[in-house]
């Protein structure tokens, strides 16, 4: 009985900080979804023939910013979760997920920089193609990390079995989609670099990445906000 009280004590003492970290992760996921929706609109406008180069460059910046903000919020929340749940033994778990979120952060920063340069007219097609490859790699490395993070979050907050099952299925679906779209984005980016209808391929790749990030951000955000409701 005394052991149980000892385990639960830190959770009670850090309730407010924990709530803020969940809110930050949820806000990061929501930002990813909003940025993805904006990128989808920009890609569709570009594919329709309206200022395709400008739409491509702006979509690059938007997707990069969405990835960066989401990865930062999730990584901060995950470090706290692993530290509280595993202590010093969580080093390997932290490295696994931290690596995935670092890949997303790097892809996000690369996307912002390449998008700005493309918007300034400096080899926009080449830079956007490289950004698409970076986004694809970020999705590949980050998909499993987000699933692990969300699973640990719900286990720690003891959500109802039915709620957890529904959220797990949604996240597993989006994680599988991220892997497939990530591979597709890398392939499309390489083909665009080879000069095969590069603008069209990049915009199609951005459209696919945007749709995947929209579903992923929505699913992760739903899980974080369900944890907040459960904690009240």
Buried (B, 14 or more C-beta within 10 A) or exposed (E): EEEEEEEEEEEEEBEEEBBEBBBBBBBBBBBBBBBBBBBBBBBBBBBEEEEBBBBBBBBBBBBBBBBBBBBBBBBBBBBBBBEBEBEEEBEEBBEBBBEBBBBBBBBBBBBBBBBBBBBEEEEBBBBBBBBBBBBBBBBBBBBBBBBBBBBBBBEBBEBEEEBBEBBBEBBBEBBEBBBBBBBBBBBBBBBBBEEEEBBBBBBBBBBBBBBBBBBBBBBBBBBBBBBEEEEE
